[in-house]
Amino acid sequence: MHRDPVIVDIVRSPIGRGKVGGALSAVHPVDLLSQTIAALVARNNLDPGSVDDVIIGCVSQAGEQAVPVGRTAWLAAGFPVHVPSTTVERRCGSSQQAVHFGAQGIAAGAYDIVIAGGVESMSRVPMGSARMGKEPHGELFAKRFPQGMVGQGVSAELIAARWGISRFEVDEYSMRSHALAAKCAASGGFDQEIVSIETPAGALSRDETIRPGTSIDGLAKLAPSFAESNLSTRFPEINWKMTAGNSSQIADGAAVALLMTQSMAIRLGLRARARFVAFDVIGDDPLLMLSAPIPATRRVLRKAEMTIDQIDHFEVNEAFAPVPLAWLKEFQADPGRLNPRGGAIALGHPLGASGARLMATMLNGLEQSGGRFGLQTMCEAGGLANATIIECL
């Protein structure tokens, strides 16, 4: 029996700055996710008791995100206790992987209906909280990689050096991200994907992170964020250029998708908005760390039996500006199709939610532009990447 998984709907919260005083910083991550799930269920008139599983990505599973956050959020919404949940951690690709697992479970016959997505409150559970100050690699890892690991910002510098990307290019790209996101927001392009979140200060329905006035001159004044003299000796090829302005913003947010079989969508009177064409997840050099979207893209295109020119919309997560720029140099894709609504530099990167956020933005972008195929890929700590191709229906 053929079981084609489809996306019926996908929504996200507005993105708040991930710091004390940010627009979502007073909202517990469970409540942030709960409100996002409840909005998805309500706008599709879905019986919550019919959901087979709730699969949620979250990176820093500590503190307020320590208990399986999807289960707690589901119960906080007042939904039936018999519906299970699990939490996925594949670094920045956690919610993209959650969507993969949900769709693959549907295709395998394990599920008929899944809610999949993610949440991250970086203002309340800071990045790295799960480490508790401990060294996470161990002796055997250190024996295999005696050169040691570096932070992602240094990996971004190494990517820029290897692909010959200049400071002007990363700043120009970052200005573009803010300009495109501001244009999309002003035209109402994000309205279909954003659901309002109640906060102690009132309802939030727009992203807090976009800076429409971002300029090359302003970005050029920012000092490099990751320069260290010992690293300059170790990596003489680096010409320090990564700043707060050309890196993704620390952020708070949630995003969830409603997935089901095509036949179930028809039975419930719901419209399938997209189908999954191909999935991939792959590892690459853990020192470069952020290069894996390149082999992930190659492999997902092979699986789909497609070429880069057949894709109408690319979402390559803007963890740091060199990531999409290196990807673009490698594939020589149409730059106008790359992150055409801005990306994490402008919108923010709430780690566990970003994969589903990109999917929401890509699907709405395809629908509003009349495009057919979208390809999404996400660099992930440790040298990992997920890639997904969808077809807009």
C-alpha positions in Angstrom: 0.0 0.0 0.0 1.5 3.4 -1.1 1.6 5.9 1.8 2.7 9.3 0.5 3.4 11.6 3.5 2.2 15.2 2.9 2.4 18.5 4.7 -1.1 19.8 5.4 0.0 22.8 7.4 3.0 24.3 9.0 3.2 27.3 11.4 5.7 29.1 13.5 5.8 31.6 16.3 7.2 35.1 15.7 10.9 35.1 16.5 12.1 37.0 19.6 15.6 38.1 20.4 17.2 35.4 22.6 18.2 37.6 25.5 16.7 38.9 28.7 14.1 41.5 27.7 13.5 39.9 24.3 9.9 39.8 23.2 9.5 36.0 24.1 11.9 35.9 27.0 9.1 36.0 29.6 7.4 33.0 28.0 8.3 29.5 29.3 9.4 27.3 26.3 6.7 24.8 27.2 4.1 27.6 26.9 5.7 28.9 23.7 5.5 25.4 22.1 2.1 24.7 23.5 0.6 27.8 22.0 2.1 27.1 18.6 0.8 23.5 18.6 -2.6 24.6 19.8 -2.8 27.2 16.9 -1.9 24.5 14.4 -4.6 22.2 15.7 -7.2 24.9 15.8 -6.8 26.3 12.4 -7.1 22.8 10.8 -10.1 21.9 13.0 -8.1 18.7 13.9 -9.3 16.2 16.5 -6.1 16.2 18.7 -6.9 12.7 19.8 -6.3 11.5 16.3 -2.6 12.4 16.4 -0.3 9.4 16.5 2.8 11.1 17.8 4.3 14.5 18.5 8.0 14.7 17.5 9.8 17.8 18.7 13.3 19.0 18.2 15.2 20.8 21.0 18.9 21.3 21.3 19.5 22.5 24.9 17.5 19.8 26.8 18.3 21.3 30.2 16.5 23.4 32.8 13.1 24.4 31.5 13.6 22.3 28.4 14.8 19.2 30.3 11.6 17.2 30.5 10.5 16.0 27.0 9.2 19.4 26.0 6.8 18.2 23.4 4.9 15.9 25.9 4.7 18.7 28.4 3.6 21.3 25.8 0.9 18.9 24.4 -0.5 18.4 27.9 -0.3 22.1 28.7 -2.5 22.7 25.6 -5.2 20.5 27.3 -4.9 17.8 24.7 -5.6 14.0 25.3 -3.1 12.2 27.5 -3.0 9.1 25.3 -1.0 11.0 22.5 2.7 10.3 23.0 5.7 12.5 22.3 9.4 12.3 21.9 12.3 14.8 21.6 14.9 14.8 18.9 18.4 16.4 19.2 20.4 16.7 16.0 21.8 20.1 16.8 20.6 22.9 14.6 18.7 20.4 12.4 16.7 18.9 15.2 13.2 20.0 14.0 14.1 19.3 10.4 15.0 15.8 11.5 11.8 15.6 13.5 9.9 16.3 10.3 11.9 13.6 8.5 11.1 11.1 11.3 7.4 12.0 11.2 7.2 11.7 7.4 9.2 8.5 7.3 7.1 7.0 10.0 4.0 7.8 7.9 5.5 6.3 4.8 6.5 3.1 6.8 2.9 2.7 8.1 3.7 3.4 11.7 1.6 6.6 11.7 -1.3 8.3 10.0 -1.0 11.7 11.6 2.0 13.4 13.1 2.8 16.8 14.5 6.5 17.5 14.1 8.6 20.5 14.8 10.7 22.1 17.5 11.3 24.8 20.1 14.2 26.7 21.6 14.2 29.5 24.2 17.7 30.7 24.1 17.0 33.6 26.4 15.9 31.2 29.2 18.0 28.1 28.4 21.3 29.5 27.0 23.2 27.6 24.3 25.5 25.0 25.9 23.4 24.6 29.1 23.2 20.9 28.6 27.0 20.5 29.0 26.9 21.8 32.6 30.5 23.0 32.1 31.8 19.5 31.2 34.0 18.5 28.3 31.8 16.5 26.0 34.2 14.7 23.7 36.1 12.1 25.8 39.5 10.5 25.4 38.9 8.2 22.4 37.5 11.1 20.4 40.5 13.2 21.3 42.8 10.4 20.1 41.1 10.3 16.7 41.1 14.1 16.4 44.2 15.3 18.2 44.0 18.7 16.6 41.0 19.3 18.7 37.7 20.9 17.9 36.8 24.6 17.5 33.7 26.7 18.0 31.3 27.2 15.1 32.4 30.8 14.7 35.9 29.6 14.0 34.6 26.9 11.6 32.8 29.7 9.8 36.1 31.5 9.4 37.7 28.3 8.1 34.8 28.0 5.5 35.3 31.6 4.4 39.1 31.0 4.0 38.7 27.7 2.1 36.1 29.2 -0.4 37.8 32.6 -0.7 34.9 34.6 0.8 35.8 38.2 1.8 34.6 40.4 4.6 32.8 42.6 2.1 30.9 39.5 0.7 29.7 38.3 4.2 28.6 41.8 5.2 26.9 42.4 1.8 25.1 39.0 2.2 24.0 39.9 5.7 22.6 43.3 4.6 20.7 41.4 1.9 19.2 39.0 4.5 17.7 41.9 6.5 16.5 43.7 3.4 14.7 40.6 2.0 13.2 39.7 5.4 12.0 43.3 5.9 10.5 43.4 2.5 8.7 40.1 3.0 7.4 41.2 6.4 6.1 44.5 5.1 4.3 42.9 2.3 2.6 40.3 4.6 4.6 37.5 3.2 5.2 35.9 6.6 1.6 36.3 7.8 0.4 32.9 6.7 3.1 31.1 8.6 3.2 33.1 11.9 0.7 32.4 14.7 0.3 34.9 17.5 1.9 34.2 20.9 0.5 35.6 24.2 3.2 37.1 26.4 2.9 39.0 29.7 3.3 42.1 27.6 0.5 41.2 25.2 0.2 39.3 22.0 3.2 39.1 19.7 2.6 38.5 16.0 5.6 39.9 14.2 9.3 39.0 14.3 11.4 41.1 16.6 14.8 40.4 15.0 14.6 42.1 11.6 16.7 45.3 11.2 15.5 47.0 8.0 18.1 49.8 8.2 21.1 47.4 8.1 23.9 48.8 6.0 27.3 47.8 4.7 28.9 50.7 6.5 27.3 49.8 9.8 28.3 46.1 9.4 31.8 47.0 8.5 32.3 48.8 11.8 31.7 45.6 13.9 34.7 43.9 15.3 35.3 40.2 14.7 33.7 38.1 17.4 36.0 35.0 17.4 39.6 36.2 16.9 42.1 34.8 19.3 45.9 35.0 19.0 46.4 31.3 19.7 43.9 30.4 17.0 45.6 32.8 14.6 48.8 30.8 15.1 47.0 27.5 14.6 45.0 28.7 11.5 47.2 31.3 9.7 44.8 31.1 6.7 42.1 32.9 8.7 41.6 36.6 8.2 39.1 37.3 11.0 35.8 38.5 9.6 32.9 36.9 11.4 31.0 39.4 13.6 27.6 39.6 15.3 26.3 41.2 12.2 27.1 38.5 9.7 26.2 35.6 12.1 22.8 34.2 12.9 21.0 35.9 15.8 20.4 34.0 19.1 16.7 33.8 19.3 13.5 32.3 20.8 10.9 30.5 18.7 8.8 27.5 17.9 7.6 25.9 14.7 5.4 22.8 14.0 4.0 21.0 11.0 0.9 18.8 10.5 1.9 15.7 8.6 -0.4 12.8 7.4 -1.0 10.4 4.6 -2.6 11.9 1.5 -5.6 9.6 2.0 -6.1 10.8 5.6 -6.0 14.4 4.4 -8.7 13.6 1.8 -10.8 11.8 4.5 -10.6 14.8 6.8 -11.4 17.3 4.1 -7.9 18.9 4.4 -5.8 20.1 1.6 -2.3 18.7 1.2 0.0 21.7 0.6 3.2 19.8 -0.2 4.7 16.3 -0.6 8.1 15.0 0.3 10.3 14.2 -2.7 13.6 13.2 -0.9 15.4 13.2 2.4 19.1 13.1 3.4 21.2 13.4 6.4 25.0 13.2 6.2 28.2 13.9 8.1 31.3 15.8 7.0 34.6 17.1 8.5 33.9 17.9 12.2 36.6 20.6 12.2 35.1 22.5 9.3 31.7 21.5 10.8 29.5 23.7 8.6 30.4 22.3 5.2 28.0 19.3 5.3 25.1 21.1 3.5 27.2 20.7 0.3 27.4 16.8 0.3 23.8 16.7 1.7 22.6 18.7 -1.2 24.4 16.6 -3.7 23.0 13.4 -2.3 19.4 14.5 -1.9 19.4 15.7 -5.5 20.7 12.3 -6.5 18.0 10.6 -4.5 15.3 12.8 -6.1 16.9 12.3 -9.6 16.9 16.1 -10.0 19.3 18.8 -10.9 19.9 22.1 -9.1 18.2 24.0 -11.9 14.9 22.2 -11.2 14.7 23.7 -7.7 12.7 27.0 -7.4 13.5 27.9 -3.8 16.6 27.1 -1.7 16.7 27.5 2.1 20.3 27.1 3.3 20.4 28.1 6.9 22.3 31.3 7.6 24.1 30.1 10.7 26.9 32.3 9.4 27.1 34.1 6.1 29.9 32.0 4.7 27.7 28.8 4.9 25.2 29.8 2.2 27.9 31.7 0.2 30.2 28.6 0.1 27.1 26.5 -0.9 26.3 29.0 -3.7 29.9 29.0 -5.0 29.9 25.2 -5.0 26.6 24.8 -6.9 26.5 27.9 -9.0 22.8 28.1 -8.3 20.6 31.1 -9.1 21.4 33.5 -6.2 17.9 34.9 -6.5 16.4 31.6 -5.4 18.6 31.3 -2.3 16.9 32.4 0.9 14.7 34.9 -1.0 12.9 35.9 2.2 16.0 36.4 4.3 17.3 33.9 6.7 18.7 33.4 10.2 20.9 36.5 10.1 17.8 38.6 9.9 15.1 36.3 11.4 17.2 34.6 14.1 18.2 31.0 14.8 16.2 29.4 17.7 18.2 26.2 17.4 15.7 23.4 17.9 13.0 25.3 16.0 15.0 26.5 13.0 14.5 23.4 10.7 10.7 23.6 10.8 10.9 27.4 10.6 12.8 27.2 7.3 10.3 24.6 6.0 7.4 27.0 6.9 9.1 29.9 5.1 10.0 27.8 2.1 6.6 26.3 1.6 4.9 29.7 1.9 7.5 31.2 -0.5 6.8 28.5 -3.0 3.0 29.0 -2.8 3.2 32.8 -3.1 5.7 32.8 -6.0 4.1 29.9 -7.9 7.2 27.7 -7.5 7.1 24.0 -7.5 10.1 22.5 -5.8 12.0 23.6 -2.7 15.3 22.3 -1.2 16.2 23.0 2.4 19.5 22.2 4.1 20.9 22.9 7.5 24.4 22.8 8.8 24.7 21.2 12.3 27.4 21.1 14.9 29.8 18.2 14.7 29.8 18.3 10.9 26.3 17.2 10.1 23.5 18.3 7.8 20.0 17.4 6.9 18.5 18.1 3.4 14.9 17.9 2.2 13.2 18.4 -1.1 9.5 19.1 -1.2 7.0 19.6 -4.0 4.4 22.3 -3.6 0.9 20.8 -4.5 
